[in-house]
Amino acid sequence: MNKHIAVTGATGFVGQHLLCQLISKGYKVTALTRRPQKPIENVHWILGDFESASSLRELVQDADVVINVAGLVKAPNLDDFQKANSIAVDALMNAIKSANKIPYFIQISSLTAREPTISDYARSKFDGEEKVKNNNLNLNWTILRPPGIYGPKDTETLKIFNLIKWHLALFPANRHHRVSWIHVFDLVKAITFLIESNDHFSQIIEIDDGHEKGYSHEEFFKISSDIMGISPLKITLPQCLLRFIGHTNDILGHIVDYVPMVSVKKTNELCHSNWVVDKTKTIKGSEWRAEYDLQKGLKETLDWYKNN
């Protein structure tokens, strides 16, 4: 494995796990970071961000593969989402123009991108995909749309476990709405599989843990609560109530200058009836298969939280 991989978002939840996976596979990695990082063997940190053209040029200069993991999942408005999830792709493309070689480009998007009108986040992820698809650099690309991602170091899953600890299971809009999930370990293994594959160029890929038709909200909470040995009170929150909470969060966030995860537009994502991956768009062949179903993955994740 002598390929040179350039990575953005390497200090985030998915990026940290991807970095470990790439190192374990023997790749030479160049990674963008806003803050100084501890030295890691075979990793060259580039200090900068998407507004630093010189940092981006250094990042991609000799890269065989560029993996864009960076992005925002919460922001106060569409402009901020676009800056992180779409305009940033343009900045990377501009940097690649002056690179020594044209790399293979892997864009880590989101399943929400297939519903761009549903929220500002979904719109920005869709627009980021369009930047990749319509590039004028003649580069090979793959867009990977993960569904719900969980695993060690994920603070959002911890919130669900804490909710169950309080003996509550809250279903957004309808307990029967369905969502696909993937463990972060399986996700990063899929990304490294794509690095060595020539069969997925110019494709949008959707992957999950292989569970047919995903999981209903009720199934997700049942698996989680069974693992914890708790029988929670089950409550379905109507969309109108969630929108009220979102509006309240937006107002309070504006007053005290913070960005809430549950905004009024985020409730559109939470209440969507079907976030199940399209099986016709999954990775071809049998060389990659998810190792974690929700039962195994959530148990190991809960054990990690307890130990850390």
DRENLUMRO-691350 format. One line per 8 residues: number of its first residue (from 0); their letters; for each residue x, y, z of C-alpha. Coordinates in Angstrom, 1 decimal. Each point is the difference from the previous one (the first is absolute). Layout:
BEGIN
NUM = a = X Y Z ~ ...
***
This chain:
BEGIN
0 = mnkhiavt = 0.0 0.0 0.0 ~ 2.1 2.9 -1.2 ~ -2.8 2.4 -1.0 ~ 0.0 3.5 1.3 ~ -3.4 0.9 1.5 ~ -1.1 3.6 0.8 ~ -2.8 0.3 2.6 ~ -2.1 2.9 1.2
8 = gatgfvgq = -2.0 -0.3 3.2 ~ 2.6 -2.4 1.6 ~ -0.6 1.3 3.5 ~ -3.8 -0.6 0.0 ~ -1.9 -3.0 1.0 ~ 0.2 -1.9 -3.3 ~ 3.3 1.5 -0.9 ~ 1.8 -1.2 3.1
16 = hllcqlis = -1.1 -3.6 -0.7 ~ 0.9 0.4 -3.7 ~ 3.5 1.2 0.8 ~ 0.6 -3.0 2.2 ~ -1.3 -2.3 -2.8 ~ 2.2 1.6 -2.6 ~ 3.1 -0.2 2.2 ~ -0.7 -3.7 0.8
24 = kgykvtal = -0.1 -0.7 -3.8 ~ 3.4 1.6 -0.5 ~ -1.1 3.1 -1.9 ~ 2.0 3.3 0.1 ~ -2.5 2.6 1.2 ~ -0.1 3.8 -0.2 ~ -2.8 1.5 2.2 ~ -1.4 3.5 0.3
32 = trrpqkpi = -0.4 1.4 3.5 ~ -1.0 3.3 1.5 ~ 2.0 -0.6 3.2 ~ 3.5 -1.5 0.6 ~ -0.2 -3.8 0.5 ~ 2.2 -2.6 1.7 ~ 2.5 -1.6 -2.4 ~ -1.3 -3.3 -1.5
40 = envhwilg = 2.2 -2.4 -2.0 ~ -0.7 0.2 -3.8 ~ -2.2 3.1 0.5 ~ 1.0 3.4 -1.1 ~ -2.3 2.7 1.5 ~ -0.7 3.1 -2.1 ~ -1.0 3.0 2.2 ~ -2.8 1.9 -1.6
48 = dfesassl = -3.7 0.0 -1.1 ~ -2.0 0.2 -3.2 ~ 0.5 3.8 -0.2 ~ 3.8 -0.6 -0.3 ~ 0.8 -0.7 -3.6 ~ 3.6 -0.6 0.7 ~ -0.8 -2.6 2.7 ~ -2.4 -1.8 -2.4
56 = relvqdad = 2.6 0.0 -2.8 ~ 2.5 -1.6 2.4 ~ -2.6 -2.5 1.1 ~ -0.7 -1.4 -3.4 ~ 3.3 0.7 -1.8 ~ 1.2 -3.6 -0.3 ~ -3.2 -1.9 0.9 ~ -1.2 -3.0 -1.8
64 = vvinvagl = -3.3 0.1 1.8 ~ -1.8 3.0 1.7 ~ -2.7 -0.9 2.5 ~ -2.2 2.9 1.1 ~ -1.5 -0.9 3.4 ~ -0.2 3.5 1.3 ~ -3.4 1.7 0.4 ~ -2.5 1.4 2.4
72 = vkapnldd = -3.1 -1.8 1.3 ~ -1.3 3.1 1.8 ~ 0.2 3.6 -0.9 ~ -2.1 3.2 0.6 ~ -1.0 0.5 -3.6 ~ 0.3 -1.2 -3.6 ~ 3.0 2.2 -0.8 ~ 2.1 -1.7 2.8
80 = fqkansia = -1.1 -3.4 -1.2 ~ 0.9 0.8 -3.6 ~ 3.4 1.4 1.1 ~ 0.9 -3.3 1.7 ~ -1.7 -2.6 -2.1 ~ 0.0 1.5 -3.5 ~ 2.3 2.9 -0.5 ~ 2.7 -2.0 1.7
88 = vdalmnai = -0.2 -2.5 -2.8 ~ 0.6 2.8 -2.5 ~ 3.1 1.0 2.0 ~ 1.4 -3.5 -0.2 ~ -0.7 -0.2 -3.7 ~ 1.9 3.3 -0.5 ~ 2.9 -1.4 2.0 ~ 0.1 -3.2 -2.1
96 = ksankipy = 0.4 2.1 -3.2 ~ 3.5 0.8 1.0 ~ 0.9 -3.4 1.3 ~ 2.7 -2.2 -1.5 ~ -2.6 -2.7 -0.8 ~ -3.7 -0.3 -0.3 ~ -1.2 -2.1 3.0 ~ -2.9 -2.3 0.5
104 = fiqisslt = -2.6 2.0 2.0 ~ -2.2 -1.6 2.7 ~ -2.7 2.3 1.3 ~ -1.6 -1.1 3.4 ~ -3.5 1.4 -0.3 ~ -3.3 -0.9 1.7 ~ -3.1 -2.0 -0.7 ~ -1.9 3.3 0.6
112 = areptisd = 1.5 1.3 -3.3 ~ -2.7 -1.9 -2.0 ~ -2.6 2.3 1.6 ~ 1.6 3.4 -0.6 ~ -3.2 2.0 0.7 ~ -0.5 -1.5 3.5 ~ 2.6 2.2 1.9 ~ 2.9 2.4 -0.4
120 = yarskfdg = 2.4 -2.9 0.9 ~ -1.4 -2.3 -2.7 ~ 0.1 2.8 -2.6 ~ 3.7 0.7 0.8 ~ 0.9 -3.7 -0.2 ~ -1.8 -0.3 -3.3 ~ 1.7 3.1 -1.4 ~ 3.4 -1.4 1.2
128 = eekvknnn = -0.8 -3.2 -2.0 ~ -0.8 2.1 -3.1 ~ 3.4 1.7 0.3 ~ 1.7 -3.4 -0.2 ~ -2.2 -1.3 -2.8 ~ 0.4 3.1 -2.2 ~ 3.7 0.5 0.6 ~ 2.0 1.1 -3.1
136 = lnlnwtil = 3.2 -1.8 1.0 ~ -0.7 -3.4 -1.6 ~ 0.6 -1.7 3.3 ~ -1.5 -3.3 1.1 ~ -2.4 0.4 3.0 ~ -2.2 -1.9 2.3 ~ -2.7 1.4 2.2 ~ -0.7 -2.0 3.2
144 = rppgiygp = -3.3 0.7 1.8 ~ 0.0 -1.6 3.5 ~ -3.3 -0.2 1.9 ~ 0.1 0.4 3.9 ~ 3.5 -0.6 1.2 ~ 0.8 -1.1 3.5 ~ 2.9 -1.5 2.0 ~ 2.7 0.9 2.5
152 = kdtetlki = 0.6 3.7 0.5 ~ -3.4 0.9 -1.5 ~ -1.7 2.5 2.4 ~ -3.4 -0.2 -1.6 ~ -0.4 -3.7 0.7 ~ 1.0 0.7 3.6 ~ -3.0 2.4 0.3 ~ -2.3 -2.9 -1.0
160 = fnlikwhl = 1.5 -2.3 2.6 ~ -0.4 2.8 2.6 ~ -3.6 0.4 -1.0 ~ -0.7 -3.7 0.6 ~ 1.9 0.2 3.3 ~ -2.7 2.5 0.9 ~ -2.5 -2.7 -0.9 ~ -1.2 1.9 -3.1
168 = alfpanrh = -0.3 -1.0 -3.7 ~ -1.1 2.9 -2.2 ~ -1.1 -0.7 -3.5 ~ 0.0 3.0 -2.5 ~ -3.4 0.2 -1.8 ~ -0.6 -3.7 -0.4 ~ 1.6 -3.0 1.8 ~ -0.3 -2.0 -3.3
176 = hrvswihv = 2.1 2.3 -2.1 ~ 3.1 -1.8 -1.2 ~ 3.7 0.9 0.0 ~ 3.1 -1.8 -1.2 ~ 3.0 -0.1 2.2 ~ 3.7 -0.8 -0.4 ~ 2.8 -0.4 2.6 ~ 2.9 2.4 -0.5
184 = fdlvkait = 2.4 -2.9 -0.3 ~ -1.9 -1.4 -2.9 ~ -0.2 3.4 -1.6 ~ 3.7 0.6 0.0 ~ 0.7 -3.5 -1.3 ~ -2.3 0.8 -2.8 ~ 1.9 3.2 -0.8 ~ 3.3 -1.8 0.0
192 = fliesndh = -1.5 -2.7 -2.3 ~ -1.0 2.7 -2.4 ~ 3.6 1.3 -0.1 ~ 1.1 -3.2 -1.7 ~ -3.1 -0.5 -2.2 ~ -0.4 1.2 -3.6 ~ -3.6 -1.3 -0.1 ~ -1.8 3.0 1.6
200 = fsqiieid = 1.2 3.0 -1.9 ~ -2.7 2.6 -0.8 ~ -2.4 -1.7 2.3 ~ -2.0 1.0 3.1 ~ 0.3 -2.8 2.6 ~ -2.4 -0.6 2.9 ~ 1.1 -2.5 2.7 ~ -1.4 -1.3 3.2
208 = dghekgys = 0.4 -3.0 2.4 ~ -1.9 -2.3 -2.4 ~ -3.2 -0.2 2.0 ~ -2.9 -0.2 -2.4 ~ -2.1 3.2 -0.1 ~ 2.0 1.5 2.9 ~ -1.5 0.3 3.5 ~ -3.1 1.8 1.3
216 = heeffkis = 0.5 2.5 2.8 ~ -1.7 -2.5 2.3 ~ 2.4 -2.8 -1.0 ~ 3.0 2.2 0.6 ~ -1.1 1.0 3.5 ~ -1.0 -3.6 0.8 ~ 3.5 -1.3 -0.9 ~ 1.6 2.9 1.9
224 = sdimgisp = -2.2 -0.4 3.1 ~ 0.4 -3.8 0.0 ~ 3.8 0.4 0.0 ~ -0.3 2.3 3.0 ~ -2.5 -2.2 1.8 ~ -2.5 2.9 0.3 ~ -3.7 0.1 -0.9 ~ -0.6 3.6 -1.0
232 = lkitlpqc = -3.2 2.0 -0.3 ~ -0.8 0.2 -3.7 ~ -1.2 3.5 -1.3 ~ -0.6 1.1 -3.5 ~ 0.6 3.7 -0.5 ~ -2.2 1.5 -2.7 ~ 1.7 2.0 -2.7 ~ -1.8 3.2 1.1
240 = llrfight = 1.5 -0.3 3.5 ~ 3.4 -0.7 -1.5 ~ -0.3 3.1 -2.2 ~ -0.9 2.1 3.0 ~ 3.1 -1.3 1.8 ~ 2.0 0.7 -3.1 ~ -1.3 3.6 -0.1 ~ 0.8 0.5 3.7
248 = ndilghiv = 3.5 -1.4 -0.5 ~ 0.6 2.3 -2.9 ~ -1.2 3.1 2.0 ~ 2.1 -0.9 3.0 ~ 3.0 -0.9 -2.1 ~ -0.2 3.5 -1.6 ~ -0.2 1.6 3.4 ~ 2.8 -1.8 1.7
256 = dyvpmvsv = 2.1 -0.6 -3.2 ~ 0.0 -3.8 -0.3 ~ -1.1 -2.4 -2.7 ~ -2.6 -2.6 1.1 ~ 0.0 -3.4 -1.5 ~ -3.8 -0.1 -0.1 ~ -1.0 3.0 -2.0 ~ -3.3 0.5 -1.7
264 = kktnelch = 1.3 -1.1 -3.4 ~ 1.8 -3.0 1.6 ~ -3.4 -1.3 1.1 ~ -0.8 -0.6 -3.6 ~ 2.8 -2.5 -0.1 ~ -0.9 -1.5 3.3 ~ -3.6 -0.5 -1.1 ~ 0.7 -1.3 -3.5
272 = snwvvdkt = -1.7 -3.5 -0.4 ~ 2.8 -1.8 -1.9 ~ 3.7 0.4 0.4 ~ 0.7 -3.5 -1.3 ~ 2.9 -0.4 -2.5 ~ -0.7 -1.1 -3.6 ~ 1.4 -3.5 -0.3 ~ 0.5 0.5 -3.7
280 = ktikgsew = 2.7 2.6 0.7 ~ 2.1 -2.0 2.5 ~ 3.6 -1.1 -0.5 ~ 0.3 -2.6 -2.8 ~ 1.5 -3.5 0.6 ~ 0.5 -1.9 3.2 ~ 3.4 1.5 1.2 ~ -1.7 2.4 2.4
288 = raeydlqk = -2.7 -1.0 2.4 ~ -1.0 1.7 3.2 ~ 1.1 -1.9 3.1 ~ -2.2 1.8 2.5 ~ -3.7 -0.3 0.3 ~ -1.8 2.4 2.4 ~ 0.0 -2.5 2.9 ~ 3.8 -0.7 -0.1
296 = glketldw = 0.9 3.6 -0.9 ~ -2.1 1.7 2.7 ~ 1.2 -2.4 2.7 ~ 3.7 0.6 -0.8 ~ -0.7 3.8 -0.2 ~ -1.7 0.0 3.4 ~ 3.0 -2.0 1.4 ~ 2.3 2.6 -1.4
304 = yknn = -2.0 2.8 1.6 ~ 0.2 -1.8 3.4 ~ 3.8 -0.4 -0.3 ~ 0.7 3.5 -1.2
***
